[in-house]
Amino acid sequence: MEKLEHSDIQTQHSLEDTFLELAEKWRHDTEMLSSPTKKLKHPAYQKIISIGKPVLPLILRELERQPDHWFMALSAIAKQDPVSPEDNFKQAVEAWLQWGREQKLI
């Protein structure tokens, strides 16, 4: 088993803090918006996407904990989309969580 260095733990903790702050800002700022497009174009959501692959496990855990519209961020970062066009919201959540388990991200 690979030993984690202090800096690795600190970096992961910092990334998690950053993600949680951005996710909370995104939710707070967009909770009254009815337009999914406006929600997904919010700067905090876009910043999460810009972090890239290291944030995937955090998004997946958040999707599991509190389902929300993380699908665009997940597909933009993962360059994949396990969701079928006919899937409803609950099925889309489960498809992404299953993908995350298969990729050993959660």
CNS distance restraints for C-alpha pairs under 8 A (distance, minus, plus):
assign (resid   4 and name CA) (resid   8 and name CA) 6.06 0.50 0.50
assign (resid   4 and name CA) (resid   9 and name CA) 6.64 0.50 0.50
assign (resid   5 and name CA) (resid   9 and name CA) 6.49 0.50 0.50
assign (resid   6 and name CA) (resid  10 and name CA) 6.10 0.50 0.50
assign (resid   7 and name CA) (resid  11 and name CA) 5.94 0.50 0.50
assign (resid   8 and name CA) (resid  12 and name CA) 6.14 0.50 0.50
assign (resid   9 and name CA) (resid  13 and name CA) 6.07 0.50 0.50
assign (resid  10 and name CA) (resid  14 and name CA) 6.04 0.50 0.50
assign (resid  11 and name CA) (resid  15 and name CA) 6.07 0.50 0.50
assign (resid  12 and name CA) (resid  16 and name CA) 6.12 0.50 0.50
assign (resid  13 and name CA) (resid  17 and name CA) 6.16 0.50 0.50
assign (resid  14 and name CA) (resid  18 and name CA) 6.09 0.50 0.50
assign (resid  15 and name CA) (resid  19 and name CA) 6.05 0.50 0.50
assign (resid  15 and name CA) (resid  55 and name CA) 7.53 0.50 0.50
assign (resid  16 and name CA) (resid  20 and name CA) 6.08 0.50 0.50
assign (resid  16 and name CA) (resid  55 and name CA) 7.98 0.50 0.50
assign (resid  16 and name CA) (resid  58 and name CA) 6.94 0.50 0.50
assign (resid  17 and name CA) (resid  21 and name CA) 6.13 0.50 0.50
assign (resid  18 and name CA) (resid  22 and name CA) 6.16 0.50 0.50
assign (resid  19 and name CA) (resid  23 and name CA) 5.96 0.50 0.50
assign (resid  19 and name CA) (resid  48 and name CA) 6.65 0.50 0.50
assign (resid  19 and name CA) (resid  55 and name CA) 7.42 0.50 0.50
assign (resid  19 and name CA) (resid  58 and name CA) 7.41 0.50 0.50
assign (resid  20 and name CA) (resid  24 and name CA) 6.03 0.50 0.50
assign (resid  21 and name CA) (resid  25 and name CA) 6.16 0.50 0.50
assign (resid  22 and name CA) (resid  26 and name CA) 6.03 0.50 0.50
assign (resid  22 and name CA) (resid  44 and name CA) 5.20 0.50 0.50
assign (resid  22 and name CA) (resid  45 and name CA) 7.09 0.50 0.50
assign (resid  22 and name CA) (resid  47 and name CA) 7.70 0.50 0.50
assign (resid  22 and name CA) (resid  48 and name CA) 6.98 0.50 0.50
assign (resid  23 and name CA) (resid  27 and name CA) 6.15 0.50 0.50
assign (resid  23 and name CA) (resid  44 and name CA) 6.99 0.50 0.50
assign (resid  23 and name CA) (resid  45 and name CA) 7.11 0.50 0.50
assign (resid  23 and name CA) (resid  48 and name CA) 7.91 0.50 0.50
assign (resid  24 and name CA) (resid  28 and name CA) 6.01 0.50 0.50
assign (resid  25 and name CA) (resid  29 and name CA) 5.91 0.50 0.50
assign (resid  25 and name CA) (resid  44 and name CA) 6.66 0.50 0.50
assign (resid  26 and name CA) (resid  30 and name CA) 5.97 0.50 0.50
assign (resid  26 and name CA) (resid  39 and name CA) 7.75 0.50 0.50
assign (resid  26 and name CA) (resid  42 and name CA) 6.80 0.50 0.50
assign (resid  26 and name CA) (resid  43 and name CA) 7.91 0.50 0.50
assign (resid  26 and name CA) (resid  44 and name CA) 5.47 0.50 0.50
assign (resid  26 and name CA) (resid  45 and name CA) 6.13 0.50 0.50
assign (resid  27 and name CA) (resid  31 and name CA) 5.61 0.50 0.50
assign (resid  30 and name CA) (resid  38 and name CA) 8.00 0.50 0.50
assign (resid  30 and name CA) (resid  39 and name CA) 5.69 0.50 0.50
assign (resid  30 and name CA) (resid  42 and name CA) 7.79 0.50 0.50
assign (resid  33 and name CA) (resid  38 and name CA) 7.28 0.50 0.50
assign (resid  33 and name CA) (resid  39 and name CA) 6.82 0.50 0.50
assign (resid  35 and name CA) (resid  39 and name CA) 6.46 0.50 0.50
assign (resid  36 and name CA) (resid  40 and name CA) 6.17 0.50 0.50
assign (resid  37 and name CA) (resid  41 and name CA) 6.17 0.50 0.50
assign (resid  38 and name CA) (resid  42 and name CA) 6.34 0.50 0.50
assign (resid  39 and name CA) (resid  45 and name CA) 7.89 0.50 0.50
assign (resid  40 and name CA) (resid  45 and name CA) 6.21 0.50 0.50
assign (resid  40 and name CA) (resid  46 and name CA) 7.35 0.50 0.50
assign (resid  40 and name CA) (resid  72 and name CA) 7.61 0.50 0.50
assign (resid  41 and name CA) (resid  45 and name CA) 6.79 0.50 0.50
assign (resid  41 and name CA) (resid  46 and name CA) 6.42 0.50 0.50
assign (resid  42 and name CA) (resid  46 and name CA) 6.31 0.50 0.50
assign (resid  43 and name CA) (resid  47 and name CA) 5.99 0.50 0.50
assign (resid  44 and name CA) (resid  48 and name CA) 6.31 0.50 0.50
assign (resid  45 and name CA) (resid  49 and name CA) 6.48 0.50 0.50
assign (resid  45 and name CA) (resid  73 and name CA) 7.63 0.50 0.50
assign (resid  46 and name CA) (resid  50 and name CA) 6.22 0.50 0.50
assign (resid  46 and name CA) (resid  73 and name CA) 7.98 0.50 0.50
assign (resid  47 and name CA) (resid  51 and name CA) 6.52 0.50 0.50
assign (resid  48 and name CA) (resid  52 and name CA) 7.42 0.50 0.50
assign (resid  48 and name CA) (resid  55 and name CA) 7.39 0.50 0.50
assign (resid  48 and name CA) (resid  73 and name CA) 7.59 0.50 0.50
assign (resid  49 and name CA) (resid  73 and name CA) 5.52 0.50 0.50
assign (resid  49 and name CA) (resid  74 and name CA) 7.96 0.50 0.50
assign (resid  49 and name CA) (resid  76 and name CA) 7.08 0.50 0.50
assign (resid  49 and name CA) (resid  77 and name CA) 6.39 0.50 0.50
assign (resid  51 and name CA) (resid  55 and name CA) 6.40 0.50 0.50
assign (resid  52 and name CA) (resid  56 and name CA) 7.39 0.50 0.50
assign (resid  52 and name CA) (resid  77 and name CA) 5.56 0.50 0.50
assign (resid  53 and name CA) (resid  77 and name CA) 5.99 0.50 0.50
assign (resid  53 and name CA) (resid  78 and name CA) 6.97 0.50 0.50
assign (resid  55 and name CA) (resid  59 and name CA) 6.28 0.50 0.50
assign (resid  56 and name CA) (resid  60 and name CA) 6.15 0.50 0.50
assign (resid  56 and name CA) (resid  74 and name CA) 6.87 0.50 0.50
assign (resid  56 and name CA) (resid  77 and name CA) 7.49 0.50 0.50
assign (resid  56 and name CA) (resid  78 and name CA) 7.76 0.50 0.50
assign (resid  56 and name CA) (resid 105 and name CA) 7.30 0.50 0.50
assign (resid  57 and name CA) (resid  61 and name CA) 6.08 0.50 0.50
assign (resid  57 and name CA) (resid 100 and name CA) 7.57 0.50 0.50
assign (resid  57 and name CA) (resid 105 and name CA) 5.13 0.50 0.50
assign (resid  57 and name CA) (resid 106 and name CA) 6.08 0.50 0.50
assign (resid  58 and name CA) (resid  62 and name CA) 6.11 0.50 0.50
assign (resid  59 and name CA) (resid  63 and name CA) 6.00 0.50 0.50
assign (resid  59 and name CA) (resid  70 and name CA) 7.10 0.50 0.50
assign (resid  59 and name CA) (resid  74 and name CA) 7.49 0.50 0.50
assign (resid  60 and name CA) (resid  64 and name CA) 6.18 0.50 0.50
assign (resid  60 and name CA) (resid  96 and name CA) 7.50 0.50 0.50
assign (resid  60 and name CA) (resid  97 and name CA) 6.46 0.50 0.50
assign (resid  60 and name CA) (resid 100 and name CA) 6.78 0.50 0.50
assign (resid  60 and name CA) (resid 105 and name CA) 7.80 0.50 0.50
assign (resid  60 and name CA) (resid 106 and name CA) 7.00 0.50 0.50
assign (resid  61 and name CA) (resid  65 and name CA) 6.08 0.50 0.50
assign (resid  61 and name CA) (resid 106 and name CA) 6.83 0.50 0.50
assign (resid  62 and name CA) (resid  66 and name CA) 5.67 0.50 0.50
assign (resid  62 and name CA) (resid  67 and name CA) 6.98 0.50 0.50
assign (resid  63 and name CA) (resid  67 and name CA) 4.40 0.50 0.50
assign (resid  63 and name CA) (resid  68 and name CA) 6.19 0.50 0.50
assign (resid  63 and name CA) (resid  70 and name CA) 6.95 0.50 0.50
assign (resid  63 and name CA) (resid  93 and name CA) 7.01 0.50 0.50
assign (resid  63 and name CA) (resid  97 and name CA) 7.77 0.50 0.50
assign (resid  64 and name CA) (resid  93 and name CA) 7.73 0.50 0.50
assign (resid  64 and name CA) (resid  97 and name CA) 7.05 0.50 0.50
assign (resid  67 and name CA) (resid  93 and name CA) 6.96 0.50 0.50
assign (resid  70 and name CA) (resid  74 and name CA) 6.14 0.50 0.50
assign (resid  71 and name CA) (resid  75 and name CA) 6.10 0.50 0.50
assign (resid  71 and name CA) (resid  92 and name CA) 7.90 0.50 0.50
assign (resid  71 and name CA) (resid  96 and name CA) 7.85 0.50 0.50
assign (resid  72 and name CA) (resid  76 and name CA) 5.92 0.50 0.50
assign (resid  73 and name CA) (resid  77 and name CA) 6.13 0.50 0.50
assign (resid  74 and name CA) (resid  78 and name CA) 5.78 0.50 0.50
assign (resid  74 and name CA) (resid  79 and name CA) 7.93 0.50 0.50
assign (resid  74 and name CA) (resid  80 and name CA) 7.97 0.50 0.50
assign (resid  74 and name CA) (resid  81 and name CA) 7.87 0.50 0.50
assign (resid  75 and name CA) (resid  79 and name CA) 5.24 0.50 0.50
assign (resid  75 and name CA) (resid  80 and name CA) 5.17 0.50 0.50
assign (resid  75 and name CA) (resid  81 and name CA) 5.30 0.50 0.50
assign (resid  76 and name CA) (resid  80 and name CA) 7.57 0.50 0.50
assign (resid  81 and name CA) (resid  96 and name CA) 7.91 0.50 0.50
assign (resid  82 and name CA) (resid  95 and name CA) 5.88 0.50 0.50
assign (resid  82 and name CA) (resid  96 and name CA) 6.35 0.50 0.50
assign (resid  82 and name CA) (resid  99 and name CA) 6.84 0.50 0.50
assign (resid  83 and name CA) (resid  87 and name CA) 6.52 0.50 0.50
assign (resid  83 and name CA) (resid  91 and name CA) 7.77 0.50 0.50
assign (resid  83 and name CA) (resid  92 and name CA) 5.37 0.50 0.50
assign (resid  83 and name CA) (resid  95 and name CA) 5.78 0.50 0.50
assign (resid  83 and name CA) (resid  96 and name CA) 7.12 0.50 0.50
assign (resid  84 and name CA) (resid  92 and name CA) 7.64 0.50 0.50
assign (resid  87 and name CA) (resid  91 and name CA) 5.36 0.50 0.50
assign (resid  87 and name CA) (resid  92 and name CA) 5.78 0.50 0.50
assign (resid  88 and name CA) (resid  92 and name CA) 6.07 0.50 0.50
assign (resid  89 and name CA) (resid  93 and name CA) 6.23 0.50 0.50
assign (resid  90 and name CA) (resid  94 and name CA) 6.33 0.50 0.50
assign (resid  91 and name CA) (resid  95 and name CA) 6.03 0.50 0.50
assign (resid  92 and name CA) (resid  96 and name CA) 6.29 0.50 0.50
assign (resid  93 and name CA) (resid  97 and name CA) 6.21 0.50 0.50
assign (resid  94 and name CA) (resid  98 and name CA) 5.97 0.50 0.50
assign (resid  95 and name CA) (resid  99 and name CA) 6.16 0.50 0.50
assign (resid  96 and name CA) (resid 100 and name CA) 6.09 0.50 0.50
assign (resid  97 and name CA) (resid 101 and name CA) 6.25 0.50 0.50
assign (resid  97 and name CA) (resid 106 and name CA) 7.84 0.50 0.50
assign (resid  98 and name CA) (resid 102 and name CA) 6.21 0.50 0.50
assign (resid  99 and name CA) (resid 103 and name CA) 6.16 0.50 0.50
assign (resid 100 and name CA) (resid 104 and name CA) 6.05 0.50 0.50
assign (resid 100 and name CA) (resid 105 and name CA) 5.06 0.50 0.50
assign (resid 100 and name CA) (resid 106 and name CA) 5.68 0.50 0.50
assign (resid 101 and name CA) (resid 105 and name CA) 5.93 0.50 0.50
assign (resid 101 and name CA) (resid 106 and name CA) 5.28 0.50 0.50
